[in-house]
Amino acid sequence: MLFRSKVEVLLRSENHAYTRASHWKRNTQILLNDILLLDTVGDLSTLYQLGELAFIGGGWMGRGGHNPLESLRYGVQTIIGSHYENFIDLVPPLLSTGYLAAVSAEQLYDYAYNFQSPVGKELDPSLRTVLSDFEKALDRTWEPLQRYV
């Protein structure tokens, strides 16, 4: 069974309203309480800015996780798994902002269920500072490499 199908079975069993992105008609509204099940390619980074909570997979199976920066740059609260070894330098400072949570598989349901939507989407100063620091680090890394490219 495809992962998408397993997610759909779970959503149905919990009576959650959802829309598959591949079936969504562009320029039509998705109900406020609907879950958008993103099963398309190339839409994720654009859609993060519309969300309130991002679930970034890959960190629950011991595979090292995926990069949480795309969702965080829009000020979206983000959940990742506790296996974030691929981003060991990135995650701890982001955890300190309160916008990122690294939770175990056992904690995931409770965390998502008790999530409180933020009042606004303004970037918190602490998150803005950490993101800016990462941007400066990337510039410092890229500068000496430019002559080889």
Disulfide bonds with the S-S distance in Angstrom:
none
